[in-house]
């Protein structure tokens, strides 16, 4: 099996390289409005935002930042197939300014804007992103009433573009892409407590200021939950390419948009051991299922592995190894083979 991954260096507010209905899944983490590290980027998109922040008008700056992202969401509605899913990882923000200290609810604002574009809202996921350790209390410290809770979670907002996707009866690519019964129970919980935020080691100061941690496990789960083999996954805020890496490991195609070509060097470094990394991820999933299956009277034989599975839909499940890849400019072609646990 071969997958293709294209990285477009350009502005995702106009994804001209992608035709209508070009992708089946979107997995992305946009810059978060009212988080200080993104102020300069938003000011580049709309110079008025810098003036609003300087004037302490947080409410107007919040609105203007979200408005600056609107063209991206318009493009998603165009390029995403009917029934395709957009998974948007976002956190809320807290900030002090002329309006005083307050929470800026990015997740709620995005829900409104996606629904205005005709997307159906699906149940979301919260994942814990613990930070700050022993110093995590904020506000007045040990005395009431002016302390406030630390934000230690982010949202994965899930939107469907129309009705559910339909497939031909018995579509092999769908059943090969099945997940294990016990994975479904964990992944489709609305609270992920086993996913941790990640730091990033970026040598380039400018890149470090324009990047944010997006743990591999989040897009990897989402790619497996909401796409099948043969699908294309889009990340319009590509960054260091975590969504593309997840698509490679999961055996899907991908596309990404990124303003800074410099991030490509970071991504190429991440691919140095992609073959071993994919094998480790696949082996971990198979080993976890074998542990689950041990001592249980499961009903069905897996067709591609030496274990039994709980449901009929899992019988054709097949993971794919990464054999290698070639880079041709802004295009990567990855060779895969069936992974048997080796």
C-alpha positions, 0 to 999 in steps of 0.5 A: 500500500502507498500513501501520499502526503503533500505539504503546501507552503501557504495561507490556509485561508485560501487552499486553492491547491485542494478541490471541492470535496478533496479530504475526508477528515480534518485534524488540526489545532489552530492558534488560540485567540487571546493566548499571548504567544499567538498575538503577533500572528493574529496581528499579521492577519489583521493589524487592527488586533494589535491596536485593540490589544494595546488599548486593552479592549479584550472583547473586541480583540477576541472577536477580531481574532476569531474573525481572522480565522473565519476564511479557514473554516469557510475553506474547510466547508468546501474541501471536506466531503459530505459526511466528513469530520472536522476535529478541532483541538482548542483550548480556552484562554485567560487574560488580564486587560482593560476589561479585567481578568476573564476567561475567553471561551475559544471552544464556545466561539468555534462551536458557534462559527462552525454551526453557522457554516452548516456543520453538525456538532458531535459530542466533544472530547476533553483531554487533560493537559496538566501543567504548572505543578506545585505552583498551579493555583492562580489569583489570591493564593491561599485566601478566598475569594479571588483565586481561580482554577487553572485550565488543565484541559483542552477540547477536541471539538467534532463537527460533521459536514452533513449526514454520515458517510456511506460506503459500499457494502462490505468495503474492505478498506473500512473493515481493515481500518477497524479498531479493537472493541476495547480501544473503542471504549477508551477512544470514544469516551468524552474524557481522555485522562491518559493523554499528556501534553508535550514539550517541543525542542525547537532550536530556531527561536522564531519557530519556538515562538510560533509553535505549540505542543500537540501530542501525537496520541491526539491526532493518531486516535482521531485519524483512526476513529474518523477515517479509513484506508484510502482517506486523506486527512487535512491539517490547515495549521500544519506546524511541525507536522504531527497530524501528517506523522499520525496519518503516515503511521495510521496508513492514511493520505494527508495534506497540510498548509503551513506559512513557514517553510522552516518547519519542514526541516523539523518535520524531516528530523521527526521522520528519521525513525518513522519506520521504527516509530510506526512499528512500535505503535502498531506492536503496542496496539496488538500487545494491548489487545493480546493482554485484553484477550487473554483468559476471555472467551471471545467470539471470533477469530481475527483473519490477519492475526493469531488472536480472537476478537470480541465483535464480527466487525474486528475480524478483518482488522489489519495494521500497516507498517511503514517500509520507507518513504521518498520525498519529492519537493513538498510531497512524501510518498510512503510505502506500507506493508501489512504489519504482523507484529514483527 
